[in-house]
Amino acid sequence: MFNIMKTIINNGVPRHNILYINFEDKRLIGLEVEDFDFIIDTFYSLTELDKKYKIYLFFDEMQNVKNLDRVIKRLYDTGKYSTFLTE
C-alpha cells in the first residue's frame, strides 16, 4: 500500500488527498460501521483537499471492522474516491 501511495504522490496528487487507516491499530478496537461517517467527516474537517483530484482511501486489515464492506461500497459509488483494501 505504501508503494502505491508513494506512486500517487509522485504523480502529483497532494498528500492531503490520501487517507490511510490501519484497522489493526489498537486505538481503533471496537470501531463500528456507524463510526465510519465520523472518521470521514473528521478527515474532511482536518484536511485541505485539492478538489482537482480524487480522494484516495487506503484501508488496511479491513476485516477487523464488521460490515465495513458496505461502507466502502457506498463511498466507492459516489465516484469521489479511489479505494485500496487489504485483508
C-alpha positions in Angstrom: 0.0 0.0 0.0 2.7 2.4 0.9 4.4 1.9 -2.5 1.0 2.8 -4.2 0.7 5.9 -2.0 4.2 7.0 -2.9 3.5 6.5 -6.7 0.3 8.5 -6.4 2.1 11.3 -4.6 4.9 11.2 -7.2 2.3 11.6 -9.9 1.2 14.9 -8.4 -1.7 14.0 -6.1 -1.3 16.1 -2.8 -0.8 14.1 0.4 -3.8 15.8 1.8 -6.0 13.8 -0.6 -4.9 10.5 0.8 -6.4 8.8 3.9 -4.7 5.7 5.3 -6.3 3.7 8.1 -4.8 0.5 9.6 -7.7 -1.3 11.3 -5.2 -3.3 13.4 -4.3 -0.1 15.3 -5.2 -0.7 19.0 -6.9 2.7 19.2 -9.5 1.5 16.7 -10.5 -1.6 18.6 -14.3 -1.6 18.9 -14.8 0.6 15.9 -18.3 0.1 14.5 -19.5 0.8 10.9 -21.7 3.5 12.4 -18.5 5.4 13.5 -17.1 5.5 10.0 -19.0 8.6 8.9 -17.4 10.4 11.8 -13.9 9.3 10.5 -14.6 10.6 7.0 -16.1 13.9 8.4 -13.1 14.4 10.6 -10.8 13.8 7.6 -12.6 16.5 5.6 -12.5 18.9 8.5 -8.8 18.5 9.2 -7.5 18.4 5.6 -7.3 21.0 2.9 -8.3 18.8 -0.1 -7.3 19.7 -3.6 -10.6 19.3 -5.4 -8.8 18.8 -8.8 -8.0 15.3 -7.6 -9.9 12.3 -6.2 -9.6 11.3 -2.6 -7.6 8.1 -2.2 -8.7 5.8 0.6 -6.4 3.1 1.9 -7.9 0.6 4.4 -5.5 -1.9 5.8 -6.8 -5.0 7.6 -10.4 -4.1 6.9 -11.7 -7.5 8.1 -11.3 -6.1 11.6 -14.5 -4.0 11.2 -17.7 -5.9 10.8 -19.7 -4.9 7.7 -17.1 -2.3 6.6 -17.6 -3.6 3.0 -21.0 -1.9 2.9 -19.5 1.5 3.9 -16.7 1.1 1.3 -19.2 0.3 -1.4 -21.3 3.4 -0.5 -18.1 5.6 -0.7 -17.0 4.0 -3.9 -20.4 4.5 -5.5 -20.1 8.3 -5.0 -17.3 8.4 -7.6 -15.2 10.7 -5.4 -12.9 8.1 -4.1 -10.4 5.6 -5.2 -10.2 2.8 -2.7 -7.4 0.3 -1.9 -8.1 -2.5 0.6 -6.3 -5.3 2.3 -7.4 -8.2 4.5 
